[in-house]
């Protein structure tokens, strides 16, 4: 832990610096960090030893000797003892303010075997449940645990015969439900699949089998009684605390609807929102094809939701589902057509019109696109939008980017669209490969997540976790982008070594590039005089580590607006 001492204990240090006197009161900072490995991420990517902070802003960056004038009688001096100081991390695609599970929900995150899932579900029978029908909610189950990512309702029916159960997957594109939940939602063998959704069925009887995909999830989720505002505020606060523990001080939260924004604003209005956030609003959710005037009226009303540190000039759009469920269109057919057809959510002319109108409203367009066909459709729409509106400064971005055709990789730079990769996925996870190879074949599978190709073509690489789908730790993602290998074992195959990038690139992805996507690069994202003091202290210098050791570094302190929010 960084040592904390006051001026009197640093008298010998100040004398050694040959300073004629202690800093004048007008120069005295609130906090001074000394003796650090400070990577500023400024334009020159320079290094420093010391940083001084006053009133939440950075007033000095340089060597220890120069910092002496900023140390006054009340200054808190923190000896970093060689530890690394970086700008606070940014996560440009994370569900942290709306989807952190409470103790009242059934948490299946990071459970690795079916036996452990069954044991956890048995424990969850003791939960009090939610609403009059005592709904059991939560989720986070891993798709790779079931053949074709298709869990059946039998186990849930056995454990919860009289209570409805709704458990979204870790990908967030499917839900596992029981017979009681299907009954309440009125879903049976005669229920047609909703637009852009799939009700998985027993192949012999046609009865719903227990898995709902994409928009079909809402058939059940709409029946769940809403959580109270106080319950939802606890989720926001838990998410902020989890972010701080991982050095994250700024986020873009996608898919925020009216109910979600209420809980975020309630925390902000209480004065407890120690985070910089872009709320990427989602007026249409999964309801593909709804592009009526009500969508634009919804976005016009966003001003009521704006707060200090909360930007609402962003809109989330789903271009496809996911490859693993066969709901993402591909430029070439799936390896086995049995696995999926991957129909488009929207026709090209509809997307073109939507993008053009939203861009003209001054909105960032935050696009979910996983398959190469959806990525191309989004880029084509951005191209049409640019032709109509010119080169706006709305900081558009596409997230996930599992497959990008080589012809489309230079277009991110040409169209000034941020490439937000979830680089923690960019390694040959055996469980994921069991799903991907049957869908894509070997050749396309090993071309997934082409981070280096987009970077070499001039694209802006941005970091995002997509928590809760995967771990939000930026250091895990940074290491994986560099090694393209399992970051936990540091063993096994590499997912296309030509797509490796270097450490400096990934630090930029999680700092200054993330700040740019949020429109905040003038305020933070690098350690420079005049910027806000959003900082993270790591216990070791990442540049002195072997790539496979990066995720072993630990966050020792997170600073927001000059204040310690995690230690």
C-alpha positions as CSV (number, residue, x, y, z in Angstrom):
1,X,0.0,0.0,0.0
2,X,1.4,3.5,-0.8
3,X,2.9,5.1,2.2
4,X,1.3,8.2,3.4
5,X,3.3,10.8,5.3
6,X,3.0,14.6,5.8
7,X,5.5,17.4,5.2
8,X,7.4,17.2,8.5
9,X,8.4,13.6,7.7
10,X,9.6,14.7,4.3
11,X,11.9,17.4,5.5
12,X,15.0,15.5,4.7
13,X,13.7,14.9,1.2
14,X,12.9,18.6,0.6
15,X,16.4,19.6,1.9
16,X,17.9,17.1,-0.6
17,X,15.9,18.8,-3.4
18,X,17.7,22.1,-2.4
19,X,14.4,24.0,-2.1
20,X,14.9,27.3,-0.3
21,X,11.5,27.0,1.4
22,X,8.3,25.0,1.6
23,X,5.9,25.7,-1.2
24,X,3.9,28.9,-0.9
25,X,0.3,28.6,0.2
26,X,-1.0,29.5,-3.2
27,X,1.0,26.6,-4.7
28,X,0.3,24.0,-2.1
29,X,-1.5,21.0,-3.4
30,X,-4.0,18.8,-1.6
31,X,-2.0,15.7,-2.5
32,X,1.4,15.0,-4.0
33,X,2.4,11.6,-5.4
34,X,6.2,11.1,-5.4
35,X,8.7,8.5,-6.4
36,X,6.4,6.8,-8.9
37,X,6.6,5.1,-12.3
38,X,4.1,7.5,-13.9
39,X,3.1,6.8,-17.5
40,X,1.2,9.9,-18.5
41,X,-0.3,8.7,-21.8
42,X,0.2,12.3,-23.1
43,X,0.9,13.0,-26.7
44,X,4.6,12.2,-26.3
45,X,3.8,9.1,-24.1
46,X,6.2,10.6,-21.5
47,X,7.1,9.4,-18.1
48,X,7.2,11.3,-14.8
49,X,8.1,10.8,-11.1
50,X,5.6,13.1,-9.4
51,X,2.0,14.4,-9.7
52,X,0.4,17.2,-7.6
53,X,-3.4,17.4,-7.3
54,X,-5.5,20.4,-6.1
55,X,-9.2,20.8,-6.0
56,X,-9.6,17.5,-7.9
57,X,-7.4,18.6,-10.8
58,X,-3.8,18.0,-11.8
59,X,-1.6,21.0,-11.2
60,X,1.9,19.5,-11.7
61,X,3.5,16.6,-13.6
62,X,7.2,16.1,-13.5
63,X,10.1,15.0,-11.3
64,X,10.2,14.8,-7.6
65,X,12.4,17.9,-7.2
66,X,9.9,20.1,-9.0
67,X,7.0,18.7,-6.9
68,X,8.5,20.2,-3.7
69,X,7.0,23.6,-4.3
70,X,3.5,22.1,-4.1
71,X,4.0,20.5,-0.7
72,X,2.5,22.7,2.0
73,X,1.7,22.2,5.7
74,X,-1.6,20.5,4.9
75,X,-0.5,18.6,1.8
76,X,-0.9,14.8,1.9
77,X,2.2,13.3,0.4
78,X,2.0,9.7,-1.0
79,X,5.2,7.9,-1.6
80,X,4.5,5.5,-4.5
81,X,7.8,3.7,-3.8
82,X,8.2,2.9,-7.5
83,X,4.7,1.8,-8.1
84,X,3.0,2.6,-11.3
85,X,0.5,5.5,-11.7
86,X,-1.7,5.6,-14.7
87,X,-4.8,7.5,-15.8
88,X,-8.0,5.9,-14.5
89,X,-9.2,3.1,-16.7
90,X,-12.1,3.5,-19.1
91,X,-14.5,0.8,-20.1
92,X,-16.3,1.7,-23.3
93,X,-18.9,-1.1,-23.1
94,X,-19.9,-2.4,-19.7
95,X,-23.1,-3.3,-17.9
96,X,-22.0,-2.1,-14.5
97,X,-24.7,0.5,-13.5
98,X,-27.7,-1.6,-14.3
99,X,-26.9,-5.4,-14.1
100,X,-24.8,-6.1,-11.0
101,X,-26.7,-8.9,-9.2
102,X,-27.9,-8.4,-5.7
103,X,-27.8,-11.0,-2.8
104,X,-31.5,-11.6,-3.5
105,X,-30.8,-13.1,-6.9
106,X,-29.4,-16.4,-8.2
107,X,-25.9,-15.7,-9.4
108,X,-24.5,-18.3,-11.8
109,X,-21.6,-16.3,-13.0
110,X,-18.2,-18.0,-13.5
111,X,-19.6,-21.5,-12.7
112,X,-17.6,-24.0,-14.7
113,X,-19.5,-27.3,-14.5
114,X,-23.1,-28.5,-14.8
115,X,-22.8,-30.2,-11.4
116,X,-21.9,-26.8,-9.8
117,X,-24.7,-25.1,-11.6
118,X,-27.1,-27.7,-10.2
119,X,-25.7,-27.2,-6.7
120,X,-26.0,-23.5,-6.9
121,X,-29.6,-23.7,-8.2
122,X,-30.4,-25.9,-5.2
123,X,-29.0,-23.2,-2.9
124,X,-31.1,-20.6,-4.7
125,X,-34.3,-22.4,-3.7
126,X,-33.8,-20.7,-0.3
127,X,-34.1,-17.2,-1.9
128,X,-37.2,-15.3,-0.9
129,X,-37.9,-14.4,-4.5
130,X,-39.3,-11.3,-6.1
131,X,-42.9,-10.1,-6.3
132,X,-46.1,-11.8,-5.3
133,X,-45.2,-14.9,-7.3
134,X,-41.7,-15.0,-5.8
135,X,-39.9,-14.9,-9.1
136,X,-36.4,-16.3,-9.0
137,X,-34.1,-14.0,-11.1
138,X,-30.4,-13.6,-11.6
139,X,-28.4,-15.5,-14.2
140,X,-25.0,-15.5,-15.7
141,X,-24.9,-19.2,-16.8
142,X,-22.2,-20.2,-19.4
143,X,-23.5,-21.1,-22.8
144,X,-20.7,-23.6,-23.4
145,X,-22.0,-25.9,-20.6
146,X,-24.9,-27.2,-22.7
147,X,-25.0,-28.7,-26.2
148,X,-25.9,-26.0,-28.7
149,X,-26.1,-23.6,-25.7
150,X,-29.6,-24.9,-25.1
151,X,-30.5,-25.7,-21.4
152,X,-33.8,-27.4,-20.8
153,X,-36.5,-26.5,-18.3
154,X,-36.5,-29.9,-16.5
155,X,-34.0,-29.1,-13.8
156,X,-35.7,-25.8,-13.1
157,X,-39.1,-27.4,-12.9
158,X,-37.8,-30.0,-10.5
159,X,-36.3,-27.4,-8.1
160,X,-38.9,-24.7,-8.6
161,X,-42.2,-26.4,-9.4
162,X,-44.4,-23.6,-8.3
163,X,-42.3,-20.5,-8.7
164,X,-41.3,-18.8,-12.0
165,X,-37.6,-18.7,-12.9
166,X,-35.9,-16.3,-15.3
167,X,-32.1,-16.6,-15.7
168,X,-30.3,-14.7,-18.5
169,X,-27.1,-16.2,-19.9
170,X,-23.7,-14.7,-19.4
171,X,-23.8,-13.5,-23.0
172,X,-27.1,-11.8,-22.3
173,X,-28.7,-13.1,-25.5
174,X,-30.6,-16.0,-24.1
175,X,-32.7,-16.8,-21.0
176,X,-33.3,-20.1,-19.2
177,X,-36.8,-20.3,-17.9
178,X,-39.1,-22.9,-16.3
179,X,-42.6,-24.1,-17.0
180,X,-44.1,-21.7,-14.5
181,X,-42.5,-18.7,-16.2
182,X,-43.6,-19.9,-19.6
183,X,-47.2,-20.4,-18.3
184,X,-47.3,-16.9,-16.8
185,X,-46.1,-15.5,-20.2
186,X,-48.6,-17.5,-22.1
187,X,-45.9,-19.3,-24.2
188,X,-46.8,-22.7,-25.5
189,X,-46.4,-24.9,-28.6
190,X,-48.7,-22.6,-30.5
191,X,-46.8,-19.4,-29.7
192,X,-45.0,-18.0,-32.8
193,X,-41.5,-16.8,-32.5
194,X,-41.4,-13.0,-32.1
195,X,-39.6,-10.9,-34.6
196,X,-35.8,-11.2,-34.1
197,X,-36.3,-13.9,-31.4
198,X,-36.4,-17.7,-31.0
199,X,-38.3,-19.9,-28.7
200,X,-36.4,-23.1,-28.5
201,X,-38.7,-26.2,-28.7
202,X,-38.8,-29.9,-28.2
203,X,-38.2,-31.3,-31.7
204,X,-41.0,-33.8,-31.3
205,X,-43.8,-32.0,-29.5
206,X,-43.0,-28.4,-30.4
207,X,-43.4,-27.4,-26.7
208,X,-41.0,-24.7,-25.5
209,X,-37.9,-26.4,-24.1
210,X,-36.8,-23.7,-21.7
211,X,-34.4,-21.5,-23.6
212,X,-35.5,-18.1,-25.1
213,X,-33.3,-16.2,-27.4
214,X,-33.0,-12.5,-28.3
215,X,-36.4,-10.7,-28.4
216,X,-38.2,-13.8,-27.1
217,X,-36.6,-13.1,-23.7
218,X,-38.8,-10.1,-23.3
219,X,-42.0,-12.3,-23.5
220,X,-41.1,-13.5,-20.0
221,X,-39.0,-10.6,-18.6
222,X,-41.9,-8.2,-19.2
223,X,-44.0,-10.3,-16.7
224,X,-41.4,-9.9,-13.8
225,X,-42.5,-7.3,-11.2
226,X,-40.2,-4.3,-11.2
227,X,-37.6,-4.0,-8.5
228,X,-38.0,-1.1,-6.0
229,X,-35.9,2.0,-6.6
230,X,-33.9,1.3,-3.4
231,X,-33.1,-2.2,-4.6
232,X,-32.0,-0.8,-8.0
233,X,-29.9,2.0,-6.3
234,X,-28.0,-0.7,-4.5
235,X,-27.1,-2.3,-7.8
236,X,-25.7,1.0,-9.1
237,X,-23.6,1.5,-5.9
238,X,-22.3,-2.0,-6.0
239,X,-21.3,-1.6,-9.7
240,X,-19.4,1.6,-9.0
241,X,-17.5,-0.1,-6.1
242,X,-16.6,-3.0,-8.3
243,X,-15.4,-0.6,-11.0
244,X,-13.2,1.2,-8.6
245,X,-11.7,-2.0,-7.3
246,X,-10.5,-2.6,-10.9
247,X,-9.2,0.9,-11.4
248,X,-12.1,2.0,-13.6
249,X,-13.2,5.6,-13.3
250,X,-15.2,6.1,-16.5
251,X,-17.7,3.9,-18.4
252,X,-20.0,3.8,-21.4
253,X,-23.1,1.9,-20.2
254,X,-25.1,0.4,-23.2
255,X,-28.7,-0.3,-23.4
256,X,-30.0,2.1,-20.8
257,X,-33.8,2.4,-20.8
258,X,-36.1,4.6,-18.7
259,X,-36.2,2.3,-15.7
260,X,-32.4,1.9,-15.7
261,X,-31.7,5.6,-15.9
262,X,-34.0,6.3,-13.0
263,X,-31.7,4.3,-10.6
264,X,-28.6,5.9,-12.0
265,X,-29.9,9.4,-11.6
266,X,-31.2,8.7,-8.1
267,X,-27.6,7.8,-7.0
268,X,-26.3,10.9,-8.8
269,X,-28.8,13.1,-7.1
270,X,-27.8,11.7,-3.8
271,X,-24.2,12.9,-4.5
272,X,-22.9,9.3,-4.6
273,X,-22.0,8.9,-8.3
274,X,-18.2,8.8,-8.3
275,X,-17.9,7.9,-11.9
276,X,-17.9,9.5,-15.4
277,X,-20.4,7.8,-17.6
278,X,-22.0,7.9,-20.9
279,X,-25.5,6.4,-20.8
280,X,-26.1,4.8,-24.2
281,X,-29.8,4.9,-24.3
282,X,-31.9,2.1,-25.8
283,X,-35.4,3.1,-26.7
284,X,-36.1,0.0,-28.8
285,X,-34.1,-2.7,-27.1
286,X,-34.5,-6.0,-29.0
287,X,-37.7,-4.9,-30.8
288,X,-36.2,-5.0,-34.3
289,X,-38.0,-3.0,-37.0
290,X,-39.4,-0.3,-34.7
291,X,-38.2,2.9,-36.2
292,X,-41.2,5.2,-35.6
293,X,-41.2,8.8,-34.5
294,X,-41.5,7.6,-30.9
295,X,-37.9,6.6,-31.0
296,X,-36.7,10.0,-31.9
297,X,-39.1,11.6,-29.5
298,X,-37.6,9.4,-26.8
299,X,-34.1,10.7,-27.6
300,X,-35.3,14.3,-27.8
301,X,-36.4,13.9,-24.1
302,X,-33.0,12.9,-22.9
303,X,-32.1,16.4,-21.6
304,X,-34.1,15.7,-18.4
305,X,-31.6,12.9,-17.7
306,X,-28.4,14.9,-18.1
307,X,-26.3,15.3,-14.9
308,X,-22.7,16.3,-14.0
309,X,-20.6,13.4,-15.1
310,X,-23.5,11.7,-16.8
311,X,-23.7,12.2,-20.6
312,X,-26.8,11.0,-22.4
313,X,-25.9,11.8,-26.0
314,X,-25.6,8.2,-27.1
315,X,-27.9,5.6,-28.5
316,X,-27.5,1.8,-28.5
317,X,-28.4,-0.2,-31.6
318,X,-28.3,-4.0,-32.0
319,X,-27.3,-5.1,-35.5
320,X,-27.3,-8.8,-34.8
321,X,-27.4,-11.5,-32.2
322,X,-24.4,-13.8,-31.5
323,X,-22.6,-16.3,-33.6
324,X,-22.8,-19.0,-31.0
325,X,-26.6,-19.0,-31.2
326,X,-26.7,-18.7,-35.0
327,X,-28.4,-15.3,-34.7
328,X,-25.7,-13.3,-36.3
329,X,-25.6,-13.0,-40.1
330,X,-22.3,-13.9,-41.9
331,X,-21.0,-12.9,-45.3
332,X,-20.4,-16.6,-46.0
333,X,-22.8,-19.2,-44.7
334,X,-22.5,-20.9,-41.4
335,X,-20.2,-24.0,-41.6
336,X,-23.3,-26.2,-40.9
337,X,-26.6,-24.6,-41.9
338,X,-28.3,-26.6,-39.2
339,X,-26.8,-24.3,-36.6
340,X,-28.3,-21.0,-37.8
341,X,-29.2,-18.8,-40.7
342,X,-28.3,-15.5,-39.1
343,X,-31.0,-13.2,-40.4
344,X,-30.5,-9.5,-40.4
345,X,-32.3,-7.5,-37.8
346,X,-32.8,-4.5,-40.1
347,X,-32.7,-3.9,-43.9
348,X,-29.9,-1.6,-45.1
349,X,-32.1,1.3,-46.0
350,X,-33.7,1.4,-42.6
351,X,-30.3,1.4,-40.9
352,X,-29.0,4.1,-43.2
353,X,-32.0,6.3,-42.4
354,X,-31.8,5.6,-38.7
355,X,-28.0,6.4,-38.5
356,X,-28.4,9.6,-40.5
357,X,-31.2,11.0,-38.4
358,X,-29.6,10.1,-35.1
359,X,-26.2,11.6,-36.2
360,X,-28.0,14.8,-37.2
361,X,-29.4,14.9,-33.6
362,X,-25.8,15.0,-32.2
363,X,-25.9,11.5,-30.9
364,X,-23.2,8.9,-30.6
365,X,-24.3,5.7,-32.3
366,X,-23.2,2.7,-30.2
367,X,-23.5,-0.4,-32.4
368,X,-23.6,-4.0,-31.3
369,X,-22.2,-6.0,-34.2
370,X,-20.6,-9.4,-33.9
371,X,-20.7,-11.1,-37.3
372,X,-18.9,-9.8,-40.3
373,X,-22.1,-9.1,-42.2
374,X,-23.6,-7.0,-39.4
375,X,-20.3,-5.1,-39.1
376,X,-20.4,-4.4,-42.8
377,X,-24.0,-3.3,-42.7
378,X,-23.1,-0.9,-39.8
379,X,-20.1,0.5,-41.7
380,X,-22.2,0.9,-44.9
381,X,-24.7,2.9,-42.8
382,X,-22.0,5.1,-41.4
383,X,-20.8,5.7,-44.9
384,X,-24.2,6.8,-46.0
385,X,-24.6,8.9,-42.9
386,X,-21.2,10.7,-43.6
387,X,-22.3,11.4,-47.2
388,X,-25.5,13.0,-45.9
389,X,-24.3,14.8,-42.8
390,X,-20.6,15.3,-43.3
391,X,-17.9,14.3,-40.8
392,X,-19.6,15.0,-37.4
393,X,-17.8,14.7,-34.1
394,X,-20.3,12.3,-32.4
395,X,-17.7,9.6,-31.6
396,X,-19.6,6.6,-33.1
397,X,-18.4,3.1,-32.2
398,X,-19.0,-0.5,-33.0
399,X,-18.5,-3.0,-30.2
400,X,-17.7,-6.8,-30.1
401,X,-16.3,-7.2,-33.6
402,X,-15.8,-11.0,-33.5
403,X,-15.5,-11.2,-37.3
404,X,-14.5,-8.3,-39.6
405,X,-13.9,-9.0,-43.3
406,X,-10.4,-7.8,-44.3
407,X,-11.9,-5.3,-46.8
408,X,-13.8,-3.6,-43.9
409,X,-10.9,-3.3,-41.5
410,X,-9.6,0.0,-42.9
411,X,-13.0,1.6,-42.8
412,X,-12.9,2.2,-39.1
413,X,-10.2,4.8,-39.7
414,X,-11.8,6.2,-42.9
415,X,-15.2,6.7,-41.2
416,X,-13.8,7.7,-37.8
417,X,-15.6,4.9,-36.0
418,X,-14.2,3.5,-32.8
419,X,-13.4,-0.2,-32.7
420,X,-14.4,-1.4,-29.2
421,X,-13.0,-4.9,-28.8
422,X,-13.6,-7.2,-25.8
423,X,-10.0,-8.4,-26.0
424,X,-10.4,-10.8,-23.1
425,X,-12.3,-13.0,-25.7
426,X,-9.3,-13.0,-28.1
427,X,-7.8,-16.3,-27.0
428,X,-8.6,-20.0,-27.9
429,X,-10.9,-20.7,-24.9
430,X,-11.7,-24.4,-25.4
431,X,-15.3,-23.9,-24.2
432,X,-15.9,-21.1,-26.7
433,X,-14.1,-23.0,-29.5
434,X,-16.5,-25.9,-29.0
435,X,-19.3,-23.5,-30.0
436,X,-17.4,-21.4,-32.6
437,X,-15.7,-24.1,-34.8
438,X,-19.0,-25.9,-35.6
439,X,-20.5,-22.5,-36.5
440,X,-17.6,-21.0,-38.4
441,X,-15.2,-23.7,-39.4
442,X,-11.5,-23.7,-38.5
443,X,-10.3,-20.9,-40.8
444,X,-12.8,-18.3,-39.8
445,X,-12.6,-19.2,-36.1
446,X,-8.8,-18.4,-36.1
447,X,-9.5,-15.0,-37.7
448,X,-11.7,-13.8,-34.8
449,X,-11.0,-10.4,-33.1
450,X,-8.6,-8.9,-35.6
451,X,-7.3,-6.1,-33.3
452,X,-3.9,-5.6,-34.9
453,X,-5.3,-5.5,-38.4
454,X,-7.7,-2.7,-37.5
455,X,-4.9,-0.8,-35.7
456,X,-2.5,-1.2,-38.5
457,X,-5.1,0.2,-40.9
458,X,-5.3,3.3,-38.7
459,X,-8.3,2.4,-36.6
460,X,-8.8,3.6,-33.0
461,X,-8.7,0.6,-30.7
462,X,-10.8,1.0,-27.6
463,X,-11.2,-1.3,-24.5
464,X,-14.4,-2.7,-23.2
465,X,-15.3,-5.7,-21.1
466,X,-19.0,-6.3,-21.8
467,X,-19.3,-7.2,-18.1
468,X,-21.2,-9.2,-16.9
469,X,-20.6,-11.4,-19.9
470,X,-16.9,-11.6,-18.9
471,X,-14.5,-10.3,-16.2
472,X,-14.2,-6.5,-16.1
473,X,-10.5,-6.5,-15.0
474,X,-8.7,-4.3,-17.6
475,X,-5.4,-6.0,-16.9
476,X,-6.7,-9.4,-17.9
477,X,-8.0,-7.9,-21.2
478,X,-4.7,-6.0,-21.8
479,X,-2.6,-9.1,-21.3
480,X,-4.9,-11.2,-23.6
481,X,-4.7,-8.7,-26.4
482,X,-0.8,-8.9,-26.2
483,X,-0.5,-12.6,-25.9
484,X,-3.7,-13.9,-27.6
485,X,-3.4,-16.8,-25.2
486,X,-5.2,-18.0,-22.1
487,X,-4.4,-15.4,-19.5
488,X,-5.0,-17.6,-16.5
489,X,-2.8,-20.6,-17.5
490,X,-0.5,-18.8,-19.9
491,X,-0.5,-22.1,-21.9
492,X,-2.1,-23.6,-24.9
493,X,-2.6,-22.3,-28.5
494,X,-2.5,-18.7,-29.6
495,X,-5.5,-17.2,-31.4
496,X,-3.6,-15.9,-34.5
497,X,-0.4,-14.4,-33.3
498,X,-0.5,-11.9,-36.2
499,X,-3.2,-10.1,-34.4
500,X,-1.2,-9.4,-31.2
501,X,-0.7,-5.8,-30.2
502,X,1.7,-4.1,-27.8
503,X,1.3,-2.9,-24.2
504,X,1.3,0.8,-25.1
505,X,-1.6,0.2,-27.6
506,X,-3.7,-1.4,-24.9
507,X,-3.0,1.1,-22.3
508,X,-4.2,3.8,-24.7
509,X,-7.3,1.7,-25.5
510,X,-8.2,1.7,-21.8
511,X,-7.3,5.4,-21.1
512,X,-7.0,8.2,-23.7
513,X,-8.9,6.3,-26.5
514,X,-11.8,5.5,-24.1
515,X,-11.8,9.2,-23.0
516,X,-12.0,10.2,-26.7
517,X,-15.0,8.0,-27.2
518,X,-16.7,9.7,-24.3
519,X,-15.8,13.2,-25.6
520,X,-13.6,13.7,-22.5
521,X,-10.1,13.6,-23.9
522,X,-9.7,17.3,-23.0
523,X,-10.6,16.6,-19.3
524,X,-9.0,13.2,-18.5
525,X,-7.6,10.0,-20.0
526,X,-4.0,11.2,-19.6
527,X,-2.0,12.6,-16.8
528,X,-1.5,16.3,-17.7
529,X,-1.8,19.7,-16.0
530,X,-5.3,20.9,-16.2
531,X,-7.0,17.5,-16.4
532,X,-9.1,15.9,-13.7
533,X,-7.2,13.7,-11.2
534,X,-8.8,10.4,-12.2
535,X,-5.9,8.0,-11.5
536,X,-5.0,4.4,-10.7
537,X,-2.0,3.1,-8.8
538,X,-0.7,-0.4,-9.7
539,X,1.6,-2.3,-7.5
540,X,4.2,-2.8,-10.3
541,X,5.3,-1.2,-13.5
542,X,3.6,-3.0,-16.4
543,X,6.4,-2.2,-18.8
544,X,8.8,-4.1,-16.7
545,X,6.8,-7.3,-16.7
546,X,6.7,-10.2,-19.1
547,X,3.4,-10.1,-21.0
548,X,2.1,-13.2,-19.2
549,X,2.6,-11.4,-15.9
550,X,0.5,-8.4,-16.6
551,X,-2.7,-9.6,-15.0
552,X,-0.8,-10.4,-11.8
553,X,-0.5,-6.7,-11.1
554,X,-2.9,-5.4,-8.6
555,X,-4.8,-2.1,-8.2
556,X,-3.6,-0.5,-5.0
557,X,-5.6,2.7,-5.2
558,X,-8.2,4.3,-7.4
559,X,-8.5,8.1,-7.4
560,X,-11.6,10.0,-8.7
561,X,-11.5,13.8,-8.8
562,X,-8.5,13.7,-6.6
563,X,-10.2,11.6,-3.9
564,X,-9.3,8.0,-3.0
565,X,-12.4,5.9,-3.8
566,X,-10.7,2.5,-3.5
567,X,-7.6,1.4,-1.6
